[in-house]
Amino acid sequence: MNGADRLISTLTKNGVQVCFANPGTSEMHFVAALDRSPDLKCVLGLFEGVVTGAADGYARMTGVPAATLLHLGPGLANGMSNLHNALRARSPIVNIIGDHATYHRQYDAPLTSDIEGAARPFSSWVRASPTADAIATDAAAAITAARTAPGGVASLILPADTSWSEPIADAPLPDAVLTRPQPVDDAKVRAVAEILRTGEPTGLIVSTDATRDTDTLDTAGRIAAATGARVLMLNNTAVTKRGAGRVPVERIPYPVPAAVEFLKDFKNLILVGTKPPVSFFAYPDKPSEEFAPGTRIQELATDRTDARAALEALAGELGASSYLPIRAELDVPEMPTGSIDGDKLADFLAVRIPDNGIVVDESITTGRSFYARTATARPHDYLVGTGGSIGYAMANSIGAATACPDREVITLESDGSGLYMPQALWTQARENLNITTLVFSNRKYQILRNEMQGVQADFGGPRAESLMDLSNPQIDWVQLAGAMGVPGHRATTMEELNAAFDGAGQVTGPTLIEVSL
Amino acid sequence: MNGADRLISTLTKNGVQVCFANPGTSEMHFVAALDRSPDLKCVLGLFEGVVTGAADGYARMTGVPAATLLHLGPGLANGMSNLHNALRARSPIVNIIGDHATYHRQYDAPLTSDIEGAARPFSSWVRASPTADAIATDAAAAITAARTAPGGVASLILPADTSWSEPIADAPLPDAVLTRPQPVDDAKVRAVAEILRTGEPTGLIVSTDATRDTDTLDTAGRIAAATGARVLMLNNTAVTKRGAGRVPVERIPYPVPAAVEFLKDFKNLILVGTKPPVSFFAYPDKPSEEFAPGTRIQELATDRTDARAALEALAGELGASSYLPIRAELDVPEMPTGSIDGDKLADFLAVRIPDNGIVVDESITTGRSFYARTATARPHDYLVGTGGSIGYAMANSIGAATACPDREVITLESDGSGLYMPQALWTQARENLNITTLVFSNRKYQILRNEMQGVQADFGGPRAESLMDLSNPQIDWVQLAGAMGVPGHRATTMEELNAAFDGAGQVTGPTLIEVSL
């Protein structure tokens, strides 16, 4: 049993079941060990961003970490942007980065770089494991770090000789330590209850700890029913269980003027494991803080607190535990017909999201009304961008579909975003994942056209316009999908989209539909 | 004239003519300023690795920096792997990373990360420019840093308000300081001359400073002619001018056993701006140092020394200045026919590389004989992987073709590597660049199959095999090229390849040929 075997055994012993991988030479002993480790499923990505994005999606759906396997500093670098998103999603990930053998680093061979330094800005924990004897303990520590609230990216650097060496001692495999979230702060509970008893307009801003757990959502809904408070979430909340039968959560809009308008009448905002709502970007004439000046901000729970317990304590304090939460009722619109626009696409989704479906939404400008209009669709999970790094959705969907093979995944992708990591389609095909991808093809970076007006840049010059234009040449998404082994279709009307979606449901494995706008 | 205007004006005043860009919201004032700055050409990439890889290719061909434009930490992250290659290529790059407005960082908005910390491992210089008054000075310092020997990646972080603010003072635009390389060390020149006078088998390992300058190569060739020394280079030397009329440089092989065999009879190795040859990776049973134990290693020049002056001083010391260097003579083989293999492809290249062509070689296992067999082709520039991060070649070619619009670029791409950044094809089409890409499609990570045997991992299990297999599904490169707007062809015989290559020469703009192996 070499170091790689001990690493994999420690992972599987502690509940890590999947490794998303793009290995290289220094990881070959890990790869070889897979054939001695049937309990660790290994999924290949052709690019490291696919690997880390898939691990994020897996973590979002399961709450437990997948492992990654990346190749030295550049492999880590290619995976970093989706690690950034994962950190913001609070996704637990055991991020394994192969390195040169320890004795080889002194030679500064071409692939050498400062992996620890590179990992730190995109990790919540970093450790290089120096020996085959240390690796099991280090792996357990990585799992502990990844799973400690609020969830994090634990980067474990694995030198090649740590993998290939036999340990000196035959020590038992260690357990990861599952730490409890921090306890509820009773003083905060009382302070929040006092605010809610005033009857002033109050928003309860909950985190993904609440939005992905229907019991916790119910508790928030009881508090809302008892006090008149509204249940809100930040725009970039990782996963929301919603639709018919669930307590609806109002999402603070992305555009600053809309967010300011949305928040302006709240006298109090209660933070349940979140931060106050701030604008995604700074704009010369707009505030960074989206809430009205003078709004009282009161924390109920930090991101390390048990959000469920905090809300239950608050419900108890308020006598709200016996209230019935307001839940969404199923209400789907007519299927829209004719030419395609964003609102019709939203209605289409409201009709077509299946019971217990998973929606991964990176539709950016096309999808501005998707969230609101699908509030009363069949019950589903809704995943969105968390860290603002685009191109994650098709990779996230791999992880979600791997975690939930019996559920249908719908990926809502903008063409600009989808072009960051189109290799994700190949893994979807290879793993025969149940994913239908809609690519909204407007052939431009429409978000940037909006933002350029938002930042009051002197807009409209042809060279600036050209940098937001994806029409020369046009991307052919049907060919792109076909190149990656995914059947592709093109829809130019709602009827064609509906028919293509029907077709996708009749095959196993992934389908891509280019929605021409 | 806001900060963005002053930045761009400082760039263009100091010789930066091209910016490869993938901008976002925080860069919108830079983008808007382009319409007031006709001297800076701006080239859009759909992924940041394309941007940084193009900047590397541009720098390799010109020796002067291009600028990049990246979007915060994740945008930088996506560009890092090719910055790693650029650092190893000694390519000067002014790497501009937009950031939040300075006052907005305190809010930890979703896209916030430690950009300085992230940039450091992949940069030779990092600075965040705090104000519109500082930006011109900081940009000049970045250019200075990028151009200081041996050439480097200068990462300049550009907060949004630095861009959009008007400076307080109307200071003149500063000049970058062009620093001289370090002077020749006469003691080292004498020490090397003494070694060469022994007549012992000696290798002169030159860097890209020599291999991309025919005069410097000639000087090395004179020394070789006068002393019997052989002119060598490391396997990952960025650019080599070679073919008919040039002094040939022997390339130390990549596989460790071949490198050890190649180097075993040298008694002395002279380093001219390089490091001693070491293996790319460590292997359990192979040395990290590829030269024989006891080999004398003597430095003539560091990577900061003027390599040309050092070689000229050495030639003078040896009385070699009047010798005629041995130059390659044109000798091209017959055009191979029939089924395709690596050696026939090498001969094909030897026939088809055009006069003054540029070859970017990321052919990995398919191309093991390409370099040797093209030594007597028509004169050309040969670019190879420098930092071991794969997927750079199609992006590098963008930069090379942008720098040299009148020359033909041939990209030799392996299918595994090409799948890291296939978006490069779109920029090739958009810019109508004169690039012909051959993709060697063997539908596997053949390099890893070799390496797994090399590292003595227990080879051959089906799960390990599966992680090196790209055949399920097969990638259709013709469709992939078509999706990106590049005409694609498939060749299954040498005749088909030759015909497709003819066709590529008859159109303007890029072509891709999938070479089925």
Interface residues (C-beta under 8 A of the other chain):
Chain A: A21 P23 G24 T25 S26 M28 H29 V31 A32 L34 D35 R36 C42 L44 L46 F47 G49 L72 G73 P74 G75 A77 N78 M80 S81 H84 N85 R88 H100 A101 Y103 H104 Y107 D108 A109 P110 L111 S113 D114 I115 G117 A118 R120 P121 F122 A160 D161 W164 N236 K275 V278 S279 F280 F281 A282 P284 S288 E289 T386 G387 G388 S389 G391 G416 L419 Y420 M421 P422 Q423 W426 A429 R430 I447 L448 E451 M452 G454 V455 Q456 A457 D458 F459 G461 P462 R463 A464 S466 L467 M468 L470 N472 P473 Q474 I475 D476 W477 V478 Q479 L480 G482 A483 M484 G485
Chain B: A21 P23 G24 T25 S26 M28 H29 V31 A32 L34 D35 R36 C42 L44 L46 F47 G49 L72 G73 P74 G75 A77 N78 M80 S81 H84 N85 R88 H100 A101 Y103 H104 Y107 D108 A109 P110 L111 S113 D114 I115 G117 A118 R120 P121 F122 A160 D161 W164 N236 K275 V278 S279 F280 F281 A282 P284 S288 E289 T386 G387 G388 S389 G391 G416 L419 Y420 M421 P422 Q423 W426 A429 R430 I447 L448 E451 M452 G454 V455 Q456 A457 D458 F459 G461 P462 R463 A464 S466 L467 M468 L470 N472 P473 Q474 I475 D476 W477 V478 Q479 L480 G482 A483 M484 G485
